[in-house]
Amino acid sequence: MLSSRIHRRKPMGKPMSKATARANAAKSSIRAHVEHVFAHQKNRFNLFIRTIGLARAEVKLTLCNLAYNFNRLIFHERRENAG
């Protein structure tokens, strides 16, 4: 079953219901993990996709994801060996 991963807005002039606030918090925890990856790629690898065509953009993003994953692998390997 598909469920929306988009945050709900607070109704204007009314308080947000507790159920909506809990749902937004659950969505935020997932979103934070993804956003940190993209922020790291933009800052460390200077990721800026400005290509003609989806195929070239997909290749650039795939290579950046591969580099990020290798970077994380090295980090975890070093941490495991040190401790």
C-alpha positions in Angstrom: 0.0 0.0 0.0 1.3 3.4 -0.9 1.3 6.2 1.7 2.1 9.8 1.4 5.6 10.9 2.6 4.7 14.6 2.3 4.3 16.7 5.5 1.0 18.1 6.4 0.7 21.8 7.0 -0.8 23.4 10.1 -4.3 24.7 9.5 -4.3 28.5 9.4 -5.4 30.0 12.7 -5.8 26.6 14.3 -3.4 24.4 16.3 -2.0 21.3 14.6 -3.6 18.0 15.8 -1.3 15.7 17.7 -1.8 12.9 15.2 -0.6 15.1 12.4 2.4 16.3 14.4 3.3 12.7 15.2 3.0 11.8 11.5 5.2 14.7 10.5 7.8 13.7 13.0 7.9 10.2 11.6 8.3 11.5 8.1 11.0 13.9 9.3 13.2 11.1 10.6 13.3 9.4 7.2 13.7 12.7 5.4 16.7 13.7 7.6 18.7 10.6 6.6 18.2 11.3 2.9 18.8 15.1 3.2 22.1 14.5 5.0 23.4 12.3 2.1 22.5 15.0 -0.5 24.1 17.8 1.6 27.3 15.8 1.9 27.4 15.2 -1.8 26.8 18.8 -2.6 29.4 20.1 -0.2 32.1 17.4 -0.5 31.8 16.4 -4.1 30.5 19.7 -5.5 27.4 18.0 -6.8 25.6 20.3 -9.2 23.7 18.6 -12.0 23.3 20.8 -15.0 23.3 18.4 -18.0 21.3 18.0 -21.1 19.2 14.9 -20.9 18.1 12.6 -18.1 20.7 9.9 -19.0 23.6 12.2 -18.4 22.1 13.5 -15.2 21.5 9.9 -14.0 25.1 8.9 -14.8 26.5 11.9 -12.9 24.2 11.2 -9.9 25.1 7.5 -10.0 28.8 8.2 -9.9 28.4 10.6 -7.1 26.4 8.0 -5.1 29.1 5.4 -5.8 31.8 7.7 -4.5 29.7 8.5 -1.4 29.1 4.8 -0.7 32.9 4.1 -1.1 33.6 7.0 1.3 31.2 5.5 3.9 32.7 2.0 3.4 36.2 3.4 4.1 34.9 5.3 7.2 33.3 2.1 8.6 36.3 -0.1 7.9 38.6 2.3 9.6 36.3 2.7 12.6 36.0 -1.1 12.9 39.8 -1.6 12.7 40.5 1.2 15.2 38.1 0.0 17.9 
